[in-house]
Amino acid sequence: MVATYILDEHELNESFIQMLKNQFRNKKIQLTVAEAIDETDYLLSNSNNAKHLLTAIDNSRTKGNLINTSIEELQSKIG
């Protein structure tokens, strides 16, 4: 099983550790700690990606081509 948690340093407490122990009971685990990056900042750091992202945002605002749906509706469409 793979689980990814993104949290602030102050959330790394005894409660979180206990939750991990319960979730992975009787299993060997591997922990890798890295500073989380903001995906939007990452995408905007490359000029081609930034142009594509900003164009998509503009299109969604000006052309009104957004689709609103619920999780349940989406799950029923993808099976």
C-alpha positions as CSV (number, residue, x, y, z in Angstrom):
1,M,0.0,0.0,0.0
2,V,1.2,3.5,-0.8
3,A,-0.1,6.5,1.1
4,T,0.9,10.2,0.6
5,Y,0.3,12.7,3.3
6,I,0.9,16.4,2.9
7,L,0.9,18.3,6.1
8,D,2.3,21.2,8.0
9,E,5.2,20.5,10.4
10,H,3.0,21.2,13.4
11,E,0.6,18.4,12.3
12,L,3.4,15.9,12.7
13,N,2.5,14.9,16.3
14,E,1.9,11.8,18.4
15,S,-1.7,11.5,17.0
16,F,-0.4,11.4,13.4
17,I,2.3,8.8,14.4
18,Q,-0.3,6.6,16.1
19,M,-2.5,6.8,13.0
20,L,0.4,5.6,10.8
21,K,1.1,2.8,13.3
22,N,-2.6,1.7,13.1
23,Q,-2.7,2.0,9.4
24,F,0.4,-0.1,8.8
25,R,0.1,-2.5,11.7
26,N,2.6,-5.4,11.6
27,K,4.1,-4.1,8.4
28,K,7.6,-2.7,7.7
29,I,7.3,0.8,6.4
30,Q,9.5,3.3,4.6
31,L,9.3,7.0,5.3
32,T,10.7,9.6,2.9
33,V,10.4,13.2,4.0
34,A,10.6,16.0,1.5
35,E,9.5,19.6,1.4
36,A,6.2,19.8,-0.5
37,I,6.0,22.0,-3.5
38,D,3.1,24.0,-4.7
39,E,2.0,22.5,-8.0
40,T,0.8,25.8,-9.3
41,D,4.1,27.5,-8.5
42,Y,5.9,24.6,-10.2
43,L,3.8,24.8,-13.4
44,L,4.2,28.6,-13.5
45,S,8.0,28.3,-13.2
46,N,8.3,27.1,-16.8
47,S,7.2,29.7,-19.4
48,N,5.6,27.2,-21.7
49,N,3.7,25.5,-18.9
50,A,2.7,28.9,-17.5
51,K,1.3,30.0,-20.9
52,H,-0.7,26.8,-21.3
53,L,-2.0,27.0,-17.7
54,L,-3.0,30.7,-17.9
55,T,-4.6,30.2,-21.3
56,A,-6.7,27.3,-19.9
57,I,-7.7,29.4,-16.9
58,D,-8.7,32.3,-19.2
59,N,-10.7,30.0,-21.5
60,S,-12.6,28.6,-18.6
61,R,-13.5,32.1,-17.4
62,T,-14.3,33.7,-20.7
63,K,-15.9,30.8,-22.7
64,G,-17.7,29.4,-19.7
65,N,-16.7,25.9,-20.7
66,L,-16.6,24.5,-17.2
67,I,-18.5,21.4,-16.2
68,N,-20.0,21.2,-12.8
69,T,-20.5,17.7,-11.4
70,S,-20.6,15.8,-8.2
71,I,-18.3,13.0,-7.2
72,E,-21.2,10.6,-7.4
73,E,-22.0,11.7,-11.0
74,L,-18.4,11.4,-12.0
75,Q,-18.1,7.9,-10.4
76,S,-21.2,6.7,-12.2
77,K,-19.8,7.9,-15.5
78,I,-16.5,6.2,-15.2
79,G,-17.9,3.0,-13.7
